[in-house]
Amino acid sequence: MYFDRKCKITFISHGATIYSDEFRISDNETYPPLNEAGQEEVEKICEFLKKRGVKNDVIYSSPASRTIQTAKIISKMYKQDFEILDDLKPRKCGDWNGLTFAQIEEQNPEMLDKLIKLPEEKLFENCESVSEFVNRVALSMSKIVEKNIGNRLIIVTYPDVIQAAIVSALDLPHDKMFRFFINTGSATQISYYDSWASLKYSGYVPI
């Protein structure tokens, strides 16, 4: 039926790191870890999940150290193990790895403009286009939803994976991905139905 919910997912963006504080791009899975502010953000998210009464049947995590650290704190609060999903990796950023957006804009503003306005264009050989990334995340989310019919999930992942999940769930053009700002240590919730999805809230940061 049209209003029969298949799955409800609460996405949690990992806590802050020294890279996220500097708006530095990285697809590195082993570095950097959460910093002190990031750990505090995750503790606040746990309090939010408690107060809101967010229930879950399964907890998933992306494979990076920063997402796993975040998932460990959340799973401890729920007294429940979590599963690592290798598919939910951040967008491969190629030659921009380790650079800040300010550095990219200074070095090559035309390329940054292409990233935002031309999602199907692959900027480097060793990166993913925005469309490739959104399609990859969409496929992963489809598999997760079909595997968890009737379940409520928590997925701990990266801000860009959450952006891509929103765009694919709402069937938006891929160049709209960057319109959704996802803070570290934030919560986003999407309900998935048979032929559509509903964004309940996005990028919420507990005060």
C-alpha positions in Angstrom: 0.0 0.0 0.0 1.0 3.6 -0.7 1.3 4.5 3.0 2.8 1.2 4.3 6.2 2.1 5.6 8.9 -0.3 4.7 11.7 1.0 6.9 12.6 4.1 9.0 16.2 5.2 9.2 17.8 7.7 11.5 21.1 8.7 10.0 23.8 10.0 12.5 26.7 12.0 11.1 30.0 11.2 12.8 31.3 13.6 15.4 33.8 16.4 14.5 37.4 15.8 13.6 40.3 18.2 12.9 39.4 17.9 9.2 35.7 18.7 9.6 36.6 21.8 11.7 38.7 23.1 8.8 36.1 22.0 6.1 38.8 19.8 4.7 37.9 17.0 2.2 39.0 13.5 2.9 38.0 10.0 1.9 40.6 8.5 4.2 39.1 5.7 6.4 41.8 5.6 9.0 42.4 9.3 9.7 41.4 11.6 11.4 39.7 10.2 14.5 37.1 12.1 16.5 38.5 15.1 18.4 37.3 16.2 21.8 34.5 18.3 20.3 33.4 15.4 18.2 33.1 13.1 21.2 31.0 15.8 23.0 28.8 16.0 19.9 28.1 12.3 19.9 27.3 12.3 23.6 24.7 15.1 22.9 23.3 13.0 20.0 22.9 10.0 22.4 20.9 12.3 24.8 18.7 13.4 21.9 18.0 9.8 20.9 17.1 9.0 24.5 14.8 12.0 25.0 13.1 11.6 21.6 12.6 7.9 22.3 14.3 6.9 19.0 14.0 3.1 18.8 16.0 0.8 16.6 16.3 -2.8 15.6 19.7 -2.6 13.9 22.7 -0.2 14.1 24.9 0.1 11.0 28.2 2.0 10.6 30.3 3.2 7.7 33.8 1.7 7.8 36.0 4.7 8.8 37.6 5.1 12.2 35.5 8.3 12.9 32.2 6.6 12.1 33.1 3.4 14.0 34.1 5.5 17.1 30.7 7.3 16.9 28.8 4.0 16.4 30.6 2.5 19.5 29.3 5.3 21.7 25.8 5.0 20.3 25.7 1.2 20.5 26.9 1.3 24.1 24.0 3.6 25.0 21.6 1.1 23.3 23.5 -1.9 24.7 23.5 -3.3 21.2 26.2 -4.4 18.7 26.5 -2.7 15.4 27.4 -3.9 11.9 29.9 -2.2 9.6 28.8 -1.6 6.0 31.7 -1.3 3.6 29.4 0.0 0.8 28.7 3.2 2.7 32.0 5.0 2.0 32.4 8.7 1.3 32.7 10.0 -2.2 36.1 9.3 -3.7 37.6 12.8 -4.0 40.8 12.1 -5.9 43.2 15.0 -6.3 41.3 17.0 -3.8 42.0 14.7 -0.9 43.3 16.6 2.1 42.4 20.1 0.7 40.0 22.6 2.2 37.2 24.1 0.1 39.0 27.5 0.5 42.1 26.0 -1.0 40.2 24.5 -3.9 38.4 27.7 -4.6 41.6 29.7 -4.5 43.5 27.2 -6.8 40.7 26.4 -9.3 37.3 28.1 -8.8 36.1 26.7 -12.1 36.6 23.1 -11.0 34.6 23.8 -7.8 31.9 25.4 -9.8 31.8 22.2 -12.0 31.5 20.0 -8.9 28.4 21.8 -7.8 26.7 22.5 -11.2 27.8 19.5 -13.3 27.1 16.4 -11.2 27.7 14.0 -14.0 31.1 15.3 -14.8 34.1 13.3 -13.4 36.7 15.9 -12.4 39.6 13.5 -12.0 40.4 9.9 -13.0 40.8 8.9 -9.4 37.5 10.3 -8.1 33.7 9.8 -8.4 31.4 12.2 -10.1 28.6 13.4 -7.8 26.1 11.4 -9.9 28.2 8.2 -9.6 28.3 8.8 -5.8 24.6 9.4 -5.4 23.8 6.4 -7.5 26.1 4.2 -5.4 24.5 5.4 -2.2 21.0 4.9 -3.7 21.8 1.3 -4.6 23.3 0.7 -1.1 20.2 2.2 0.6 17.9 0.1 -1.6 19.6 -3.0 -0.4 19.5 -2.0 3.2 15.8 -1.1 3.1 14.9 -4.4 1.4 16.9 -6.3 4.0 15.1 -4.5 6.8 11.4 -4.5 6.0 9.5 -3.3 9.1 12.7 -2.4 10.9 13.9 0.9 12.5 17.5 1.5 11.8 20.3 3.8 12.9 23.1 4.3 10.4 26.2 6.1 11.5 27.9 7.6 8.4 29.5 10.6 6.7 27.8 14.0 6.0 28.1 13.4 2.2 26.5 9.9 2.4 23.6 11.5 4.2 23.3 14.2 1.6 23.3 11.6 -1.2 20.7 9.5 0.7 18.4 12.5 1.0 18.7 13.4 -2.7 18.1 9.8 -3.9 15.2 9.3 -1.4 13.4 12.5 -2.6 14.3 11.8 -6.2 15.9 15.2 -6.6 18.4 16.3 -9.3 21.9 15.4 -8.2 23.1 19.0 -8.4 20.9 19.6 -5.3 23.0 17.5 -3.1 25.1 20.3 -1.7 21.9 22.3 -0.8 21.5 20.0 2.2 24.1 21.0 4.9 24.7 18.2 7.3 26.6 19.1 10.4 28.9 16.6 12.2 27.2 15.1 15.2 23.7 15.6 13.7 20.6 13.5 13.1 18.6 13.0 9.9 15.5 10.8 9.6 14.0 9.3 6.5 11.0 7.0 6.2 10.9 4.7 3.2 7.7 3.5 1.6 6.9 1.2 -1.3 7.3 3.9 -4.0 8.3 7.0 -2.2 10.2 8.3 0.8 9.6 11.1 3.4 12.3 13.3 4.9 11.2 13.8 8.6 14.1 16.1 9.5 17.7 16.7 8.5 21.0 17.9 10.0 19.5 18.4 13.5 22.1 19.3 16.1 21.1 19.0 19.7 21.8 22.1 21.7 
